[in-house]
């Protein structure tokens, strides 16, 4: 994940704060923008929430004709994010991690909006896919509830999408995201106030139809005899819990975490809400401002999900995507060593799962990855200054560079791009998946060109440079295993600054192997590398013993 500290203010981390780090996470949702600021106790490790901010911006209120984010909504969002930055600065946050979900993901001008935010505020926002959103929601719930390795189903109803998850602490067995949300369905399906019978019947049928596939996937991954609990997160479900608690208990509990209500209660609320006008719904005790407009659609989504799952009760968890973003950051920065440790290897597991899915020759790919990382490491600080984050992207591209063979041998590098870009690599942002796919795309044939649409998808000059540099390294690595038999065991690079020569000593696995095909392939492919780094590559085959570092 690329975490950029705002350009306008730097880290306030001091020596005494090393054990207490403060970071902020922003979630740009379809309905609202939320920020949570947490103090991380690195010695535990755990985090406590020290600040929350929310503003209803309605990014999901897009142009009906083009589907684009409206100019006035963009301005509202930028003003809100600027305010969030000031609050985070006041509370001494060292970093802001921000993610955008379905509204920005689906808008044709979504990436331009994120670029505008970065230019104006110096704030980098990661665009994440539906399954990745579901994975981070799962991490957030895991940080707030103890599953005791028992299976749990999680439903998160947002403004533009609904995530349905099956997990058991150890792993997320199913991560699904469906394009139905409280704001989306309100805007698209509810035109009368109060809702007409015909509209209500259609709203129910539509929600049920859209959820069926996700529910089938969840139920298919349950083992015989398992009876999972249902956990609900985010605004719609918290609001339903709040108004239900106020009516049943006469007060709202100090925390909704763990509060339960039944499907029977929910059905009663749906029947009451459908008969009310928007103004009447707004007067319900405990109803948050502006939630009344979209609560009916959200309640119907939950009702249909519970009906399909055959679950009679739901428990609330107050942690969701924002807290999941924090947990993911802690995992990425090696701050978690307890029961969530398994989640830290999600990237590697996801890449290897994808490789298996497309019948990649893993022995070959892993050798290519070893060579690519060896060249990366030996030229770091000499030919390039990329860090461990970019190194991880190179590894993923090396493992998956040949997956396009699954479609066809001809132009398989282009097929690799498509399969990686449209796959479900968990743990990566949309931008990171675009970079991985492009590195793999350029492991052979033409180098990156501005006229290539896939290369133009990278809006940042820095991201295009990552692809240009790392794809040339991948080309060399592929050449070094040309016969795919592990003919070369190791390589050693030495840079001669005066002549700008990169000497590459190659050590064969067998002393009697001339490695002529590998050397020929290296000579054939080195041109793009040489022009990209302005060096001359001189490769020699060594017959002496392998140098072990």
Residue pairs with C-beta under 8 A, 6 or more apart in sequence:
1 97
1 126
1 328
1 329
1 332
1 389
1 429
1 432
2 124
2 126
2 389
2 429
2 431
2 432
3 95
3 97
3 124
3 329
4 122
4 123
4 124
5 11
5 94
5 95
5 96
6 85
6 89
6 96
6 121
6 122
6 123
7 122
8 85
8 121
8 122
9 85
9 89
11 94
11 95
12 92
12 94
13 21
13 94
18 42
19 41
19 42
19 43
20 39
20 40
20 41
20 42
21 39
21 40
21 42
21 94
22 37
22 38
22 39
22 40
22 50
22 91
22 92
22 93
22 94
23 37
23 38
23 40
23 93
23 94
23 95
23 96
23 97
23 326
23 329
24 35
24 36
24 37
24 38
24 51
24 84
24 88
24 91
24 93
24 95
24 96
24 97
25 35
25 36
25 38
25 96
25 97
25 98
25 99
25 322
25 323
25 325
25 326
25 329
26 33
26 34
26 35
26 81
26 84
26 96
26 97
26 98
26 99
26 125
26 322
27 33
27 34
27 35
27 98
27 99
27 101
27 321
27 322
27 325
28 59
28 77
28 98
28 99
28 100
28 101
28 103
28 104
28 125
29 59
29 101
29 103
29 158
29 159
29 160
29 321
30 58
30 59
30 60
30 101
30 102
30 103
30 158
30 159
30 160
30 161
30 181
30 183
30 184
31 56
31 58
31 59
31 60
31 158
31 159
31 160
31 181
31 182
31 183
31 235
31 294
32 54
32 55
32 56
32 57
32 159
32 235
33 54
33 55
33 57
33 59
33 77
33 80
33 81
33 84
34 52
34 53
34 54
34 322
35 51
35 52
35 53
35 54
35 84
35 87
35 88
35 322
36 49
36 51
36 52
36 322
36 323
36 326
37 49
37 50
37 51
37 52
37 87
37 88
37 91
37 93
38 47
38 48
38 49
38 50
38 323
38 326
39 47
39 48
39 50
40 46
40 47
40 326
40 330
40 335
41 47
41 48
42 335
45 330
45 335
45 336
45 337
45 338
47 143
47 326
47 330
50 91
51 87
51 91
53 83
53 84
53 87
55 80
55 83
56 289
56 290
57 73
57 76
57 77
57 80
58 73
58 159
58 183
59 69
59 73
59 77
59 103
59 104
59 107
59 159
60 102
60 103
60 159
60 160
60 181
60 183
60 184
60 187
61 70
61 73
61 183
61 187
62 68
62 69
62 70
62 73
62 103
62 107
63 69
63 70
66 108
67 106
67 107
67 108
68 107
68 108
68 109
69 103
69 104
69 107
69 109
69 110
69 113
74 113
74 116
77 113
77 117
78 116
78 117
78 120
78 121
81 98
81 117
81 121
81 123
82 121
84 96
85 96
85 121
85 123
88 96
95 329
96 123
97 126
97 325
97 326
97 329
98 123
98 124
98 125
98 126
99 125
99 126
99 127
99 128
99 133
99 136
99 321
99 325
99 429
100 110
100 114
100 125
100 126
100 127
100 128
101 128
101 133
101 158
101 160
101 161
101 321
102 130
102 133
102 158
102 159
102 160
102 161
102 177
102 179
102 181
103 110
103 159
103 160
104 110
104 113
104 114
104 127
105 127
105 128
105 129
105 130
105 430
106 160
106 179
107 113
110 127
111 127
111 459
112 459
114 125
114 127
115 459
115 460
117 123
117 125
118 124
118 125
126 429
126 430
126 431
127 429
127 430
127 431
128 136
128 429
128 430
129 177
129 424
129 430
129 433
130 161
130 163
130 176
130 177
131 175
131 176
131 177
131 424
131 426
132 424
132 426
132 427
132 428
132 429
133 161
133 163
133 177
133 321
134 156
134 163
134 164
134 165
134 172
134 175
134 176
134 177
135 172
135 175
135 324
135 346
135 426
135 427
136 321
136 324
136 325
136 327
136 328
137 154
137 156
137 163
137 165
137 233
137 320
137 321
137 324
138 154
138 165
138 167
138 172
138 175
138 324
139 323
139 324
139 327
139 328
139 331
139 340
139 343
140 233
140 317
140 319
140 320
140 321
140 322
140 323
140 324
140 325
140 326
140 327
141 152
141 154
141 165
141 167
141 231
141 233
141 317
141 319
141 320
141 324
142 167
142 169
142 327
142 340
142 343
143 319
143 323
143 324
143 326
143 327
143 340
144 257
144 317
144 318
144 319
144 323
145 152
145 231
145 257
145 258
145 317
145 319
147 167
147 168
147 169
148 169
149 168
149 169
149 170
150 168
150 169
150 228
150 229
151 166
151 167
151 168
151 173
151 222
151 223
151 226
151 228
152 166
152 167
152 168
152 228
152 229
152 230
152 231
153 164
153 165
153 166
153 218
153 228
153 229
153 230
153 231
153 309
153 311
154 163
154 164
154 165
154 166
154 167
154 230
154 231
154 232
154 233
154 317
155 162
155 163
155 164
155 165
155 230
155 231
155 232
155 233
155 237
155 302
155 305
155 314
156 162
156 163
156 165
156 232
156 233
156 234
156 237
156 320
156 321
157 181
157 182
157 232
157 234
157 235
157 236
157 237
157 298
157 301
157 302
158 181
158 182
158 234
158 235
159 181
159 182
159 183
159 184
159 294
160 179
160 181
160 183
160 184
161 177
161 178
161 179
161 180
161 181
161 184
162 177
162 178
162 180
162 181
162 211
162 214
162 301
162 305
163 175
163 176
163 177
163 178
164 174
164 176
164 178
164 211
164 214
164 215
164 217
164 218
164 305
165 172
165 174
165 175
165 176
165 218
166 172
166 173
166 174
166 218
166 221
166 222
166 228
167 173
169 339
170 342
171 342
173 221
174 217
174 218
174 221
175 426
176 213
176 214
176 217
176 218
177 214
178 210
178 211
178 213
178 214
179 210
180 206
180 207
180 210
180 211
180 301
181 297
181 298
181 301
182 235
182 236
182 294
182 295
182 297
182 298
182 301
183 294
183 297
184 297
185 203
185 206
185 207
185 297
185 300
185 301
186 293
186 294
186 296
186 297
189 199
189 202
189 203
189 206
189 297
190 199
190 203
190 296
190 297
191 199
192 199
193 277
193 278
194 274
194 275
194 276
194 277
194 280
195 203
195 274
195 296
200 274
203 296
203 297
203 300
204 300
204 303
204 304
207 297
207 300
207 301
207 304
208 304
208 307
208 308
211 301
211 304
211 305
211 308
212 308
215 305
215 308
215 309
218 309
219 309
222 228
229 315
230 306
230 309
230 311
230 313
230 314
230 315
231 314
231 315
231 316
231 317
232 241
232 302
232 314
232 315
232 316
232 317
233 316
233 317
233 318
233 319
233 320
234 320
234 321
235 288
235 291
235 298
236 291
236 294
236 295
236 298
236 299
236 301
236 302
237 298
237 302
237 314
237 316
238 256
238 316
238 318
239 286
239 287
239 288
239 291
239 295
239 298
240 261
240 266
240 269
240 295
240 298
240 299
240 302
241 256
241 259
241 261
241 316
242 252
242 256
242 286
242 288
243 269
243 284
243 285
243 286
243 287
244 261
244 265
244 269
245 251
245 252
245 253
245 256
245 259
245 261
245 286
246 252
246 285
246 286
247 285
248 265
252 286
253 259
255 318
256 316
256 318
257 316
257 317
257 318
257 319
258 315
258 316
258 317
259 315
259 316
260 313
260 314
260 315
260 316
261 313
261 314
262 312
262 313
263 303
263 306
263 307
263 311
263 312
263 313
263 314
264 312
266 299
266 302
266 303
266 306
266 314
267 303
269 299
270 296
270 299
270 300
270 303
273 281
273 295
273 296
273 299
274 296
278 292
278 293
281 287
281 292
281 293
281 295
281 296
282 289
282 292
284 292
287 295
302 314
306 312
306 314
327 336
327 340
327 343
328 427
330 336
331 340
331 343
331 344
332 344
334 344
336 343
336 344
346 426
346 427
347 392
347 396
347 425
347 426
347 427
347 428
350 424
350 425
350 426
350 427
350 428
351 395
351 396
351 399
351 400
351 425
352 362
352 399
354 400
354 403
354 419
354 420
354 423
354 424
354 425
355 362
355 365
355 399
355 400
355 403
356 362
358 400
358 403
358 405
358 406
358 419
359 405
359 406
360 399
360 400
360 402
360 403
360 405
360 406
361 402
361 484
362 399
363 484
363 486
364 402
364 481
364 484
365 398
365 399
365 400
365 401
365 402
366 399
367 480
367 481
367 486
368 398
368 399
368 401
368 474
368 477
368 478
368 480
368 481
369 395
369 398
369 399
369 477
371 476
371 477
371 480
371 481
371 488
371 491
372 394
372 395
372 398
372 470
372 473
372 474
372 476
372 477
373 391
373 394
373 395
373 398
374 490
374 491
375 473
375 476
375 477
375 491
375 493
376 384
376 386
376 391
376 394
376 470
376 473
377 391
378 492
378 493
379 473
379 493
379 495
379 502
379 533
380 386
382 495
383 495
383 502
383 533
383 535
384 469
384 533
386 466
386 469
386 470
390 466
390 470
393 432
393 435
393 436
393 439
393 466
393 470
394 439
394 470
394 473
394 474
396 425
396 428
396 436
397 420
397 436
397 437
397 439
397 440
397 443
397 470
397 471
397 474
398 474
398 477
400 416
400 419
400 420
400 436
400 440
401 413
401 416
401 439
401 440
401 443
401 474
401 478
402 412
402 416
403 415
403 416
403 419
403 420
403 440
404 411
404 412
404 413
404 414
404 415
404 416
404 417
404 418
404 419
405 412
405 415
406 415
406 419
407 415
407 418
407 419
408 415
413 440
413 441
413 442
413 443
413 444
413 445
414 441
416 437
416 440
416 441
416 443
417 437
417 438
417 440
417 441
417 454
418 437
420 433
420 436
420 437
420 440
421 433
421 434
421 437
421 454
423 433
425 433
425 436
428 436
431 458
431 460
431 463
434 454
434 457
434 458
434 463
435 458
435 463
435 466
435 467
437 454
438 448
438 454
438 455
438 457
438 458
438 467
438 471
439 466
439 467
439 470
439 471
439 474
440 471
440 474
441 454
441 471
442 448
442 467
442 471
442 472
442 474
442 475
443 471
443 474
443 475
443 478
444 475
444 478
444 525
446 452
447 468
447 471
447 472
447 528
447 532
448 455
448 464
448 467
448 468
448 471
449 455
450 456
455 464
455 467
458 464
458 467
468 532
469 532
469 533
472 528
472 529
472 532
472 533
473 529
475 525
475 526
475 528
475 529
476 522
476 525
476 526
476 529
476 537
478 521
478 525
479 518
479 521
479 522
479 524
479 525
479 526
480 488
480 491
480 506
480 518
480 521
480 522
481 487
481 488
481 518
482 517
482 518
482 520
482 521
483 517
483 518
486 509
487 508
487 509
487 510
487 513
487 515
487 518
488 506
488 507
488 508
488 509
488 515
488 518
489 507
489 508
489 509
489 546
490 506
490 507
490 546
490 547
490 548
491 504
491 505
491 506
491 507
492 504
492 505
492 507
492 547
493 502
493 503
493 504
493 505
494 502
494 503
494 505
495 501
495 502
495 503
495 535
496 502
496 503
499 536
500 534
500 535
500 536
501 535
501 536
501 537
501 538
502 533
502 535
502 536
502 537
502 538
503 538
503 540
504 522
504 537
504 538
504 539
504 540
505 539
505 540
505 542
506 515
506 518
506 519
506 539
506 540
506 541
506 542
507 542
507 544
507 546
507 547
508 515
508 541
508 542
508 543
511 543
514 541
515 541
519 539
519 541
522 537
522 539
523 539
526 537
526 539
529 535
529 537
530 536
530 537
